[in-house]
Amino acid sequence: KRFSADRYPDGIPEKVLVGVRSELELIAAKNYAPYFLTVRDLVHYARYERKILCQGRGSAANSMVCYCLEI
């Protein structure tokens, strides 16, 4: 299953591509990828296995990477 087809059925807007690239560069520079992937796993488990409501807060609510990871 392709994520982009679910979130952006009409194609990924250029603004989103630019924003995601920028966020990914920062995440790579700070070596935060393991953090984001761990949070994604925890949220996915809570949301889909335990049926617990999980919502982004603060800067996570504005993060394109968090949106793409369904955090």
C-alpha positions as CSV (number, residue, x, y, z in Angstrom):
1,K,0.0,0.0,0.0
2,R,1.4,3.4,-1.0
3,F,1.0,6.1,1.6
4,S,0.9,8.9,-0.8
5,A,-2.1,7.5,-2.6
6,D,-4.0,7.4,0.7
7,R,-3.0,10.9,1.9
8,Y,-2.7,12.6,-1.5
9,P,-4.9,10.8,-4.1
10,D,-4.4,13.7,-6.6
11,G,-0.6,13.7,-6.2
12,I,1.7,15.2,-3.6
13,P,1.7,19.0,-3.8
14,E,5.1,20.7,-4.4
15,K,4.7,22.6,-1.1
16,V,4.5,19.3,0.7
17,L,7.5,17.8,-1.1
18,V,9.6,20.9,-0.2
19,G,8.5,20.8,3.4
20,V,9.1,17.1,3.9
21,R,12.6,17.4,2.3
22,S,13.4,20.2,4.7
23,E,12.2,18.3,7.7
24,L,14.0,15.1,6.7
25,E,17.2,17.1,6.3
26,L,16.9,18.4,9.8
27,I,16.0,15.0,11.2
28,A,19.0,13.5,9.5
29,A,21.3,16.3,10.7
30,K,20.2,15.8,14.3
31,N,20.2,12.0,14.0
32,Y,16.6,11.9,15.2
33,A,15.3,9.2,12.8
34,P,15.2,6.5,15.4
35,Y,13.1,8.7,17.7
36,F,10.5,9.3,14.9
37,L,10.4,5.7,14.0
38,T,10.0,4.6,17.6
39,V,7.2,7.1,18.2
40,R,5.5,5.9,15.0
41,D,5.7,2.3,16.3
42,L,4.2,3.2,19.7
43,V,1.4,5.3,18.2
44,H,0.6,2.6,15.7
45,Y,0.4,0.0,18.4
46,A,-1.7,2.1,20.7
47,R,-4.0,3.3,17.9
48,Y,-4.5,0.0,16.0
49,E,-3.8,-2.7,18.5
50,R,-5.1,-1.2,21.7
51,K,-7.7,1.2,20.2
52,I,-6.3,4.1,22.2
53,L,-6.8,7.7,20.8
54,C,-3.4,9.2,19.9
55,Q,-3.1,12.8,18.9
56,G,-0.1,14.9,17.9
57,R,0.6,17.9,20.2
58,G,2.8,21.0,19.9
59,S,5.2,21.0,17.0
60,A,4.3,17.4,16.1
61,A,0.9,18.7,15.0
62,N,2.6,20.9,12.4
63,S,5.1,18.3,11.2
64,M,4.7,17.0,7.7
65,V,6.9,14.0,8.6
66,C,4.6,13.2,11.6
67,Y,1.6,13.5,9.3
68,C,3.2,11.1,6.8
69,L,4.1,8.6,9.5
70,E,0.5,8.9,10.9
71,I,1.8,10.1,14.3
